[in-house]
Amino acid sequence: MNTIHVDVVSAEESIFSGEAKFVALPGESGELGILPRHVPLITRIKPGSVRIELPDGKEEFVFVAGGILEVQPDRVTVLSDTAVRGADLDEEKLNKAKQAAEDSMRNAKSDIDLASAQSELAILAAELAALRKFQNKR
């Protein structure tokens, strides 16, 4: 079988480890698609969903809050501070956190507070988009 080994790792745990036919993820300058025997690559990735096409044709989704991608011809490694399986995303919790980040932006006392709230809001918006994408695939 023509597959590539994929590891998605957060700061806390391994989120996914297994074989795949194809991996798609949000690169800094657009969507990246990785097939077996891909040329070696190291790049940053943006917040969004990693789509892993399994050998049986099923798909696994993992949300990442940005991170680093390393590609070798036989292996893909995604390192992210935060990574969550698509099935574990909670829309109600995300919407509450998004509201709190929007409130923090309105009440920011400094440029640093504002930048922090904007960054948090961008990650939450990407996480909600990943959740909706996952829900549409089920």
Backbone as a chain_set.jsonl record, in Angstrom:
{"seq": "MNTIHVDVVSAEESIFSGEAKFVALPGESGELGILPRHVPLITRIKPGSVRIELPDGKEEFVFVAGGILEVQPDRVTVLSDTAVRGADLDEEKLNKAKQAAEDSMRNAKSDIDLASAQSELAILAAELAALRKFQNKR", "coords": {"N": [[0.84, -1.19, 0.0], [0.453, 2.243, -0.725], [1.394, 4.456, 1.371], [1.837, 7.014, 3.912], [3.449, 7.743, 6.988], [1.839, 9.393, 9.655], [2.076, 11.76, 12.221], [0.477, 13.629, 14.642], [1.008, 15.931, 17.036], [0.424, 17.404, 20.175], [1.238, 19.835, 22.744], [0.565, 18.452, 24.995], [-0.066, 15.741, 24.352], [-0.006, 12.857, 22.108], [-1.991, 13.174, 19.336], [-2.785, 11.988, 16.969], [-1.584, 9.108, 15.362], [-0.51, 7.256, 12.757], [-1.011, 5.462, 9.622], [-1.486, 6.999, 6.394], [-3.11, 7.955, 3.308], [-3.118, 10.461, 2.271], [-2.552, 13.847, 3.254], [-3.911, 16.935, 4.234], [-3.378, 20.326, 5.037], [-3.355, 23.571, 6.723], [-1.179, 25.671, 5.384], [1.146, 28.447, 5.732], [1.022, 30.038, 3.454], [-1.182, 29.097, 2.13], [-3.284, 26.183, 1.409], [-1.82, 23.038, 2.048], [-0.981, 20.006, 0.468], [-0.104, 16.717, 1.093], [1.42, 13.887, -0.132], [2.46, 10.382, -0.14], [6.022, 9.936, -0.369], [6.686, 12.602, -0.653], [8.603, 15.563, -1.235], [11.202, 16.527, 1.073], [10.386, 18.852, 3.686], [10.084, 21.697, 5.771], [7.957, 23.764, 7.504], [5.934, 26.51, 8.738], [2.615, 26.257, 10.042], [-0.784, 27.444, 9.828], [-3.511, 28.249, 12.117], [-6.111, 25.861, 11.948], [-7.75, 23.111, 10.2], [-6.419, 19.834, 10.058], [-6.563, 17.461, 7.647], [-6.749, 14.063, 7.371], [-6.452, 11.484, 5.229], [-7.301, 8.242, 5.478], [-5.997, 4.873, 4.883], [-8.226, 3.213, 4.344], [-10.007, 4.898, 3.161], [-11.583, 6.442, 4.809], [-11.821, 9.541, 6.74], [-9.905, 11.486, 9.003], [-10.083, 14.203, 11.197], [-8.227, 16.868, 12.592], [-7.984, 19.605, 14.677], [-5.642, 22.232, 14.664], [-3.845, 24.731, 16.416], [-2.126, 26.303, 14.834], [1.437, 25.881, 14.197], [4.236, 23.69, 13.577], [5.264, 22.014, 10.643], [6.761, 19.08, 9.572], [8.012, 17.346, 6.868], [8.976, 14.276, 5.563], [10.013, 11.88, 3.061], [8.673, 9.499, 3.821], [7.176, 10.144, 6.051], [5.093, 12.322, 7.998], [5.099, 14.954, 10.239], [3.333, 16.8, 12.566], [3.588, 19.433, 14.696], [2.106, 21.052, 17.35], [1.107, 23.571, 19.67], [-1.497, 23.406, 20.59], [-3.803, 20.933, 19.866], [-6.662, 19.289, 18.698], [-8.846, 16.576, 18.397], [-11.213, 16.322, 15.761], [-13.675, 15.177, 16.485], [-13.775, 15.796, 19.152], [-14.226, 18.479, 19.442], [-16.098, 21.171, 20.807], [-18.887, 22.919, 20.203], [-20.549, 24.745, 21.667], [-18.911, 25.447, 23.849], [-16.79, 26.599, 22.441], [-18.053, 28.81, 21.248], [-18.696, 30.317, 23.535], [-16.117, 30.901, 24.466], [-15.215, 32.382, 22.303], [-16.901, 34.617, 22.475], [-15.996, 35.635, 24.928], [-13.381, 36.334, 24.174], [-13.942, 38.326, 22.298], [-15.117, 40.208, 24.012], [-12.876, 40.774, 25.585], [-11.307, 42.045, 23.676], [-12.789, 44.397, 23.248], [-12.521, 45.537, 25.766], [-9.842, 45.954, 26.096], [-6.908, 47.241, 27.581], [-4.465, 47.957, 26.713], [-2.129, 47.924, 23.922], [-0.909, 45.458, 23.902], [-2.723, 43.821, 25.311], [-4.845, 43.968, 23.498], [-3.707, 42.803, 21.185], [-3.238, 40.213, 22.124], [-5.875, 39.344, 22.643], [-6.893, 39.507, 20.035], [-5.363, 37.555, 18.755], [-6.183, 35.249, 20.146], [-8.883, 35.255, 19.404], [-8.663, 34.837, 16.632], [-7.65, 32.225, 16.579], [-9.773, 30.846, 17.812], [-11.818, 31.338, 15.943], [-10.821, 29.912, 13.76], [-10.884, 27.385, 14.873], [-13.652, 27.003, 15.238], [-14.41, 27.029, 12.52], [-13.107, 24.714, 11.687], [-14.527, 22.851, 13.202], [-17.084, 23.066, 12.036], [-16.518, 22.169, 9.467], [-15.803, 19.539, 10.049], [-18.26, 18.618, 11.104], [-19.848, 18.698, 8.809], [-18.835, 16.61, 7.37], [-19.65, 14.324, 8.583]], "CA": [[0.0, 0.0, 0.0], [1.192, 3.489, -0.872], [0.974, 5.313, 2.485], [2.831, 7.813, 4.615], [3.154, 7.745, 8.425], [1.463, 10.728, 10.12], [2.002, 12.012, 13.663], [0.027, 14.96, 15.045], [1.356, 15.963, 18.448], [0.236, 18.679, 20.88], [2.141, 19.967, 23.894], [0.149, 17.519, 26.043], [-0.219, 14.335, 23.986], [-0.092, 12.475, 20.702], [-3.401, 13.252, 18.953], [-2.981, 10.998, 15.918], [-0.387, 8.435, 14.868], [-0.924, 6.147, 11.911], [-0.753, 5.536, 8.187], [-2.453, 7.783, 5.624], [-2.883, 8.064, 1.86], [-3.005, 11.875, 1.921], [-2.744, 14.784, 4.365], [-4.095, 18.336, 3.833], [-3.317, 21.19, 6.199], [-3.28, 25.004, 6.405], [0.147, 26.279, 5.363], [1.118, 29.905, 5.882], [0.651, 30.701, 2.196], [-2.259, 28.357, 1.477], [-3.491, 24.773, 1.748], [-0.767, 22.112, 1.638], [-1.374, 18.617, 0.287], [1.078, 15.865, 1.208], [1.268, 12.495, -0.549], [3.676, 9.599, 0.119], [7.233, 10.275, -1.129], [6.763, 14.064, -0.831], [9.926, 16.147, -1.022], [11.345, 17.013, 2.45], [9.888, 20.211, 3.868], [9.76, 22.175, 7.123], [7.279, 25.05, 7.373], [4.939, 26.818, 9.764], [1.218, 26.115, 9.616], [-1.728, 28.365, 10.464], [-4.624, 27.568, 12.783], [-7.085, 25.276, 11.025], [-7.91, 21.675, 10.337], [-5.577, 18.875, 9.363], [-7.414, 16.37, 7.149], [-5.928, 12.88, 7.148], [-7.194, 10.445, 4.507], [-6.794, 6.947, 5.914], [-5.916, 3.887, 3.804], [-9.546, 2.634, 4.028], [-10.837, 5.931, 2.542], [-12.184, 7.317, 5.83], [-11.029, 10.725, 7.047], [-9.725, 11.924, 10.383], [-9.84, 15.647, 11.261], [-7.624, 17.355, 13.823], [-7.784, 21.055, 14.685], [-4.378, 22.687, 15.244], [-3.783, 26.186, 16.605], [-0.843, 26.666, 14.246], [2.525, 25.0, 14.607], [5.311, 23.366, 12.646], [5.089, 20.807, 9.837], [7.968, 18.48, 8.994], [7.678, 16.285, 5.914], [10.014, 13.424, 4.982], [9.328, 11.064, 2.046], [7.844, 8.426, 4.404], [6.64, 10.564, 7.355], [4.629, 13.7, 8.211], [4.977, 15.261, 11.661], [2.731, 18.096, 12.852], [3.786, 19.814, 16.093], [1.276, 22.203, 17.654], [0.847, 23.761, 21.101], [-2.858, 22.927, 20.831], [-4.38, 20.107, 18.807], [-7.882, 18.642, 19.205], [-9.544, 15.742, 17.407], [-12.468, 16.909, 15.298], [-14.8, 14.62, 17.247], [-13.747, 16.325, 20.52], [-14.52, 19.917, 19.453], [-17.379, 21.461, 21.46], [-19.324, 24.202, 19.632], [-21.049, 25.662, 22.701], [-17.745, 25.922, 24.591], [-16.04, 27.478, 21.546], [-18.787, 30.064, 21.091], [-18.531, 31.07, 24.782], [-14.744, 31.396, 24.487], [-15.144, 33.428, 21.27], [-17.563, 35.786, 23.066], [-15.088, 36.168, 25.941], [-12.263, 36.976, 23.469], [-14.476, 39.576, 21.745], [-15.245, 41.122, 25.155], [-11.509, 41.183, 25.942], [-10.863, 43.019, 22.671], [-13.485, 45.672, 23.519], [-12.079, 46.08, 27.055], [-8.368, 45.956, 26.15], [-6.345, 48.453, 28.18], [-3.182, 48.261, 26.065], [-1.919, 47.262, 22.63], [-0.571, 44.056, 24.174], [-3.999, 43.159, 25.621], [-5.601, 43.894, 22.253], [-3.053, 41.811, 20.312], [-3.479, 38.901, 22.723], [-7.289, 39.011, 22.407], [-7.063, 39.278, 18.593], [-4.754, 36.258, 18.467], [-7.097, 34.244, 20.707], [-10.09, 35.265, 18.576], [-8.319, 34.216, 15.346], [-7.546, 30.778, 16.805], [-11.126, 30.331, 18.062], [-12.552, 31.37, 14.676], [-10.319, 28.782, 12.973], [-11.365, 26.166, 15.533], [-15.074, 26.886, 14.873], [-14.465, 26.651, 11.104], [-12.718, 23.301, 11.628], [-15.656, 22.09, 13.741], [-18.155, 23.036, 11.033], [-16.045, 21.305, 8.382], [-15.9, 18.177, 10.568], [-19.674, 18.263, 11.206], [-20.38, 18.488, 7.459], [-18.282, 15.35, 6.83], [-20.244, 13.176, 9.251]], "C": [[0.879, 1.244, 0.0], [0.727, 4.477, 0.201], [2.166, 6.074, 3.052], [2.449, 7.803, 6.098], [2.91, 9.185, 8.876], [1.427, 10.75, 11.643], [1.543, 13.446, 13.857], [0.168, 14.996, 16.564], [1.101, 17.356, 19.017], [1.254, 18.737, 22.013], [1.827, 18.915, 24.956], [0.214, 16.052, 25.641], [-0.125, 14.128, 22.48], [-1.575, 12.412, 20.343], [-3.724, 12.216, 17.886], [-1.627, 10.412, 15.548], [-0.85, 7.245, 14.045], [-0.597, 6.396, 10.452], [-1.857, 6.326, 7.488], [-2.087, 7.72, 4.147], [-2.578, 9.507, 1.475], [-3.239, 12.71, 3.168], [-2.889, 16.184, 3.784], [-4.084, 19.18, 5.087], [-3.07, 22.634, 5.792], [-1.862, 25.57, 6.503], [0.037, 27.785, 5.468], [0.692, 30.612, 4.601], [-0.392, 29.91, 1.425], [-2.297, 26.903, 1.91], [-2.347, 23.924, 1.21], [-1.354, 20.714, 1.513], [-0.135, 17.748, 0.251], [0.699, 14.429, 0.835], [2.526, 11.718, -0.163], [4.793, 9.999, -0.858], [7.333, 11.762, -1.464], [8.197, 14.522, -0.574], [10.032, 16.648, 0.428], [11.014, 18.503, 2.56], [9.735, 20.478, 5.358], [9.147, 23.554, 6.936], [6.354, 25.27, 8.555], [3.55, 26.6, 9.173], [0.35, 27.069, 10.428], [-2.771, 27.567, 11.243], [-5.625, 27.063, 11.746], [-7.143, 23.776, 11.183], [-6.928, 20.914, 9.468], [-6.52, 17.737, 8.959], [-6.51, 15.219, 6.76], [-6.795, 11.831, 6.466], [-6.542, 9.107, 4.822], [-6.773, 5.947, 4.75], [-7.273, 3.287, 3.403], [-10.499, 3.66, 3.411], [-11.535, 6.837, 3.533], [-11.263, 8.496, 6.086], [-11.024, 11.0, 8.529], [-9.461, 13.425, 10.304], [-9.24, 15.986, 12.614], [-7.49, 18.865, 13.684], [-6.42, 21.342, 15.306], [-4.402, 24.211, 15.338], [-2.458, 26.701, 16.057], [0.222, 25.686, 14.694], [3.544, 24.818, 13.503], [4.986, 22.049, 11.945], [6.461, 20.347, 9.37], [7.523, 17.327, 8.103], [8.967, 15.598, 5.481], [9.298, 12.514, 3.988], [8.375, 9.997, 2.618], [7.121, 8.846, 5.679], [6.229, 12.029, 7.339], [4.49, 13.891, 9.712], [4.436, 16.67, 11.81], [2.894, 18.337, 14.353], [2.993, 21.087, 16.35], [1.106, 22.33, 19.157], [-0.509, 23.178, 21.466], [-3.338, 22.141, 19.622], [-5.546, 19.332, 19.419], [-8.491, 17.81, 18.087], [-10.856, 16.403, 17.034], [-13.651, 16.459, 16.128], [-14.884, 15.207, 18.661], [-14.038, 17.819, 20.597], [-15.936, 20.148, 19.988], [-17.836, 22.862, 21.034], [-19.779, 25.196, 20.692], [-19.888, 26.278, 23.478], [-16.933, 26.906, 23.731], [-16.737, 28.827, 21.384], [-18.668, 30.935, 22.345], [-17.126, 31.675, 24.849], [-14.565, 32.521, 23.462], [-15.765, 34.727, 21.801], [-16.649, 36.447, 24.102], [-13.902, 36.891, 25.285], [-12.71, 38.297, 22.845], [-14.641, 40.622, 22.84], [-13.867, 41.649, 25.57], [-10.97, 42.207, 24.952], [-11.487, 44.39, 22.946], [-12.95, 46.347, 24.781], [-10.564, 46.161, 27.188], [-7.841, 47.303, 26.651], [-5.031, 48.856, 27.506], [-3.117, 47.548, 24.712], [-1.618, 45.779, 22.823], [-1.836, 43.269, 24.493], [-4.808, 42.949, 24.343], [-5.016, 42.82, 21.332], [-3.301, 40.398, 20.825], [-4.92, 38.443, 22.456], [-7.532, 38.729, 20.923], [-6.506, 37.922, 18.192], [-5.661, 35.122, 18.939], [-8.353, 34.127, 19.846], [-9.828, 34.584, 17.231], [-8.242, 32.696, 15.481], [-8.931, 30.174, 17.021], [-11.962, 30.316, 16.786], [-12.115, 30.204, 13.796], [-10.817, 27.46, 13.552], [-12.85, 25.935, 15.214], [-15.232, 26.471, 13.411], [-14.108, 25.179, 10.938], [-13.858, 22.412, 12.133], [-16.768, 21.971, 12.697], [-17.781, 22.132, 9.863], [-16.188, 19.84, 8.796], [-17.362, 17.727, 10.614], [-20.288, 17.982, 9.826], [-19.912, 17.177, 6.844], [-18.946, 14.131, 7.444], [-21.543, 12.765, 8.619]], "O": [[1.922, 1.281, 0.652], [-0.212, 5.242, -0.018], [3.323, 5.815, 2.72], [1.265, 7.848, 6.433], [3.671, 10.088, 8.529], [0.83, 9.88, 12.277], [2.139, 14.375, 13.311], [-0.454, 14.214, 17.283], [1.504, 18.361, 18.43], [2.032, 17.804, 22.214], [2.704, 18.525, 25.728], [0.514, 15.197, 26.475], [-0.158, 15.074, 21.694], [-2.334, 11.678, 20.975], [-4.807, 11.632, 17.891], [-0.639, 11.138, 15.433], [-1.499, 6.336, 14.562], [0.011, 7.405, 10.094], [-3.009, 6.328, 7.924], [-0.939, 7.473, 3.777], [-1.88, 9.764, 0.494], [-4.025, 12.334, 4.037], [-2.09, 16.589, 2.939], [-4.698, 18.818, 6.091], [-2.636, 22.908, 4.673], [-1.402, 25.908, 7.594], [-1.049, 28.342, 5.309], [0.068, 31.671, 4.657], [-0.485, 30.031, 0.203], [-1.45, 26.448, 2.68], [-1.949, 24.069, 0.055], [-2.138, 20.288, 2.361], [0.785, 18.003, -0.526], [-0.217, 13.841, 1.41], [3.558, 12.328, 0.115], [4.538, 10.35, -2.01], [7.983, 12.142, -2.438], [8.913, 13.917, 0.225], [9.044, 17.149, 0.966], [11.312, 19.296, 1.667], [9.313, 19.605, 6.116], [9.739, 24.417, 6.288], [6.028, 24.334, 9.286], [3.34, 26.74, 7.969], [0.69, 27.451, 11.549], [-2.901, 26.357, 11.056], [-5.941, 27.762, 10.784], [-6.654, 23.225, 12.169], [-6.644, 21.28, 8.328], [-7.184, 17.132, 9.8], [-5.617, 15.369, 5.927], [-7.761, 11.343, 7.053], [-5.384, 8.869, 4.48], [-7.454, 6.152, 3.745], [-7.454, 2.895, 2.25], [-11.663, 3.348, 3.159], [-12.032, 7.897, 3.152], [-10.09, 8.479, 5.712], [-12.015, 10.775, 9.223], [-8.704, 13.876, 9.445], [-9.671, 15.475, 13.648], [-6.948, 19.354, 12.693], [-6.073, 20.775, 16.342], [-4.915, 24.891, 14.45], [-1.749, 27.446, 16.733], [-0.048, 24.772, 15.474], [3.698, 25.662, 12.62], [4.502, 21.101, 12.563], [7.235, 21.139, 8.831], [6.764, 16.453, 8.52], [9.929, 16.254, 5.081], [8.076, 12.384, 4.064], [7.389, 9.637, 1.976], [6.509, 8.004, 6.336], [6.909, 12.873, 6.754], [3.843, 13.09, 10.386], [4.991, 17.621, 11.26], [2.409, 17.56, 15.175], [3.178, 22.087, 15.657], [0.975, 21.324, 19.854], [-0.664, 22.54, 22.507], [-3.284, 22.626, 18.492], [-5.433, 18.788, 20.518], [-8.635, 18.285, 16.96], [-11.535, 16.977, 17.886], [-14.533, 17.257, 16.443], [-15.933, 15.132, 19.302], [-14.093, 18.379, 21.692], [-16.86, 19.404, 19.658], [-17.253, 23.864, 21.446], [-19.427, 26.374, 20.622], [-19.877, 27.481, 23.737], [-16.45, 27.922, 24.233], [-16.082, 29.87, 21.385], [-18.551, 32.156, 22.238], [-16.965, 32.83, 25.244], [-13.854, 33.493, 23.717], [-15.215, 35.809, 21.597], [-16.541, 37.672, 24.148], [-13.464, 37.934, 25.772], [-11.962, 39.274, 22.853], [-14.339, 41.796, 22.625], [-13.716, 42.833, 25.87], [-10.257, 43.133, 25.34], [-10.806, 45.414, 22.887], [-12.923, 47.574, 24.868], [-10.054, 46.411, 28.28], [-8.277, 48.362, 26.2], [-4.543, 49.968, 27.708], [-3.941, 46.687, 24.405], [-2.02, 44.945, 22.011], [-2.006, 42.157, 23.994], [-5.385, 41.883, 24.133], [-5.758, 42.018, 20.765], [-3.547, 39.485, 20.036], [-5.151, 37.292, 22.088], [-8.288, 37.82, 20.583], [-7.107, 37.217, 17.382], [-5.877, 34.151, 18.214], [-8.831, 33.022, 19.589], [-10.674, 33.836, 16.741], [-8.709, 31.966, 14.608], [-9.237, 29.113, 16.477], [-12.734, 29.383, 16.566], [-12.952, 29.571, 13.152], [-11.133, 26.529, 12.812], [-13.259, 24.804, 14.951], [-16.093, 25.651, 13.092], [-14.729, 24.473, 10.143], [-14.123, 21.352, 11.566], [-17.326, 20.891, 12.503], [-18.628, 21.414, 9.331], [-16.632, 19.004, 8.01], [-17.682, 16.605, 10.221], [-21.155, 17.118, 9.7], [-20.525, 16.684, 5.898], [-18.834, 13.027, 6.911], [-22.173, 11.808, 9.068]]}, "num_chains": 1, "name": "protein.A"}
